[in-house]
Structures are given as structure tokens and as C-alpha cells.
Amino acid sequence: MKKRKFKFAILATLALAAILSGCADSQQDKSKEVNVYSARHYEVDKQAYIDFENETGIKVNIIEGKAPELLERMKREGADTQADLFITADMGNIYQAIEGGMTQELSSKTIKENIPENLRGENNEWVALTKRARVIVYDKEKVNPNSLSTYAALTDSEWKGELLVRGSDSIYNQSLLASFIADEGEEYAKMWAQGIVNNLARDPKGNDRDQVKAIAAGEGLVTLVNSYYLGQMLNSQDPEEVKAAEKVGIFFPEPTHVNISGVVLSKYSSNKDNAILLAEYLTSVKVQKAYTEENYEYPANKNVEPSELLLSWGELKPQELVLSEIGRNNKKAVEIFARAAWK
């Protein structure tokens, strides 16, 4: 009887040890991961996460979605969110995360060495990963680039019925207008928005790629596009996209509206150290070179040159403004679009 009790005690002890060991392993695994809510859906990003995992042993868990969906999810989850990092395009989206109280300071010596001060939040609440230029794209056969100058000039009568744009719900257009509010004031922004609407060749529709295709198809002469789309189209596996992109030219207004894609640290991150390590990695020379050479974005890292394709397009002279102002003026921009009947 005593032997049986002794055996039972040993088995119970072993079972308890296994459970505790399992818990320890689970906790150890938990400490070797980072959770990213990402609105960037590019192969270059996926490869960066794989490389980070291989180099650090930290597992990167990705939840992808559109920025508004991910923002709403983070807001709904609150303190229970799984998100450690939120990665998205455009200051308009980044500012919504900040304004919603979803972020905390994202700062380290490495990040400060990689990314210049003007591409980080005033309180390090966001960090730029790439820069995006919103440029004028035109029909190379019908438009002399010498006739192009500024964004304001697109409201001139010579472009009546020749201008194509995407809708007012585009965060890219909202941020462009928000930059005008910050730089020139609300009255200027109102006049510009109304002037664009007056010159439209058709109702706004489609994405940036669709605007390029429409120019190539002869539906208009000029449009506004984020430059990296041209790079993607010129290097696309789709011959129709390549053909359309080859029919258009790219022109940099002076100054050019430059926005970013960026990263914020979740206020409720449970893997903060790992999240900072990943943010540092994404701002590194290695990854920044991949962003510009494979996705045709301008690098945020001050030690990385733009790709040869980007340099071949000409010199980029960006607006001189605090990028956070773009986010702060987003609501005003939406209101102005509505008043101008920009659909």
C-alpha cells in the first residue's frame, strides 16, 4: 500500500513538473515574439520580418488590414490589444492613432541615429519608415512638362476638363490638402480644392494606379499620384501596367508634398523591448535599401540614398512643414472637400 502511494506521489510530482515546465516554455516563447498590426502589404516588408526573425529569434506575428480597420480594432481592444506596433501609410492615419490615445514614446539611440528629427514625432510618438512624394503625372505625348509648375497651377483654366483625381476619401488627397492648410491657410486650401473640382475630366474614382491607366487611355492629361506607384507599375509583372506607366511622365512640383509610412508603439504593448528592436531593424540601412530599391519609396534613413530609378526622375524638394500638422488638419481637409463637392 505504501509503495502504491509512493508511486502515485512520484507521478503527481512529475505531472506537476511537466505543467510548470510547459508554463515556463510558454512564457519563454511569449518573451520571444512581437505583434504587428500592419497596413503595409508589400513583399519587401514580409521579407524584412523573416530576416528579423532569423537574425534575432524573435517571432513576428502579423495582422494585416486596412488602416481604418486596424485603428478601430486597436481602439476596441483598448488595454487588451495584442498590438505591439502599428505600421501604416500616411500621417493622417498615424495621427488618428496618437489622437486616440493608442501610442507611447518610441525612442532609442539607434532610431535617433537612423532617422532625422523631422521624420520623428515631436515627442517620438511616431517614426517614419519611408517617404512618399505626391507628384504630377502627365501624358508624355500631349503635355509639355515645361507647362507644369505647382499644385496651384492645376486649377488654371488651361486644364479645364483635363484633370483626373481619386476621391475625397483618399487619405493621400486629404493629407495633400491638409498640408496646404498648414502651409498656406484654409482660404487657399478652399480655393485649390474648388479649382481642382472645376477642372475635372470626370468624377473622382479609382486608386492611384487607375489614374495612371486613365491618362494612358486618353481620359485626361494630368493627375496626382504617389511616386512609388509609378515605380511599381514600371516593374510590374502585368504588361498592361508597364505599358500604361511608360506612356506617362512624372513632374515634381516645387515644393513637393512628401508624406510618410511610419510606425508607432502601442500604448499597451506587452513586448515593448522586442517592438523597439523591430523598429530599429526596420530603420536600418539594410531594410531601408530594400524599401527604396524594391518598393520604390524614398528612404527615411539619412544614410541611405534613393534608388537609381527615383534619382532618375529628378530632384525632390519637399514642403518645409512639421509633418504632424498634416494629421492635425485632416478633419478640416475632409470638411473642405465636402464643401467643394469633391466626391
Secondary structure, 3 states (H helix, E strand, C coil): CHHHHHHHHHHHHHHHHHHHHHHHHHHHHHCCEEEEEECCCCHHHHHHHHHHHHHHCCEEEEEECCHHHHHHHHHHHHHHCCCCEEEEECHHHHHHHHHCCCEECCCCHHHHHHCCHHHECCCCCCEEEEEEEEEEEEECCCCCHHHCCCCHHHHCHHHCCCEECCCCCCHHHHHHHHHHHHHHCHHHHHHHHHHHHHCECCCCCCCHHHHHHHHHCCCCCEEEEEHHHHHHHHCCCCHHHHHHHHCEEEECCCCEEEEEEEEEEECCCCCHHHHHHHHHHHCCHHHHHHHHHHCCCEECCCCCCCCHHHHHCCCCCECCCCCHHHHHCHHHHHHHHHHCCCC
